[in-house]
Amino acid sequence: MERSSSLSAREVEILELAACGLRNHGIAAQLNISVHAVKFHLASLYRKLEVGNRTEAAVVYLSSTNRSPLSTTGSALRLEEAQ
């Protein structure tokens, strides 16, 4: 989808983790950044995707990548195992 192509690499990382169900603190811990940075990136990607919340953003992301939440969760688990 065109809207998701304007996201930065960090925004995509945060969106993937949010789509897996991680909350802001979990995303911050996973990416080794502050919760404030997570909130900043989420607000930015909400504007770019023209959505109002993380659920809507996850729907846009998952539909644009043809992924199911299960396949996204698997990539998050691999990310956790790598650290």
N, C-alpha and C positions, 0 to 999 in steps of 0.2 A: 504494500500500500504506500502511496506517495507520502502520506503524513509521517510515517515512521522513518522514512529515509532521511529526514532532516535532523534526526536525533544524533547526539554525540555518542561516542563509544561508551562513555561513562553512563549516560542516560539509558542506553540499551542494557548495560549490565544491571543497573538498578531496576529497570523495568522487568527484566527476566526474573530477578530475585523477588520482586513484588508479586509477579504473576505466580510464583511458586508459593506465595502465602506468607513470606517473611515480612515482619513488621520493620519499622524504621530502625530500631535498635539492632535487630538481627542483620539487616542489610549493612548497617554501619560496621558492625563487628566483622562480617564476612569480607567487606572491602577495605577494612582498616581505615575508615574515614569517620568523621564526626556525624552525629545524628543531624546536626544543623546542615551539613553538606548534603545529606540524603534528602532532607526536606526541600532544600534549594533545588536540587536536581529534579525531584518529583514535580515541584511547581512549574519548572521550566518545561518538562516533558508534557505535563497536562496542557499547558498553553499550546505547545507545538502540535499535539494530537487533537486539540480542541475537545477535551473531555473534562469532567468535573471531579473525578476521583480515581483511585487506583484500580478499582474493579473495571471501570470503563476503559482505562488505559490497558489493562491486561487483556480485555476482550479484543481491542484494536490490535494489540501486538500479536496475540495468539492467532487471530484470523489472518493477519497479514503474513505470518510466517508459516502458516499451515501446520502449526504445532498444537498438540494437545497439552493440557496442564501437566499430564503425567510425563511427557517427554521433556518438558521444561524442568520439572522437578528432578529428573534424572541428571540433567546437566548441572543443576545446582548442587546435587549430591557429589558429583564428580569434582566440582569446584571445591567443596568442603574437604574432600579426601586429599586433594592436591596440596592443601595447606598444612 
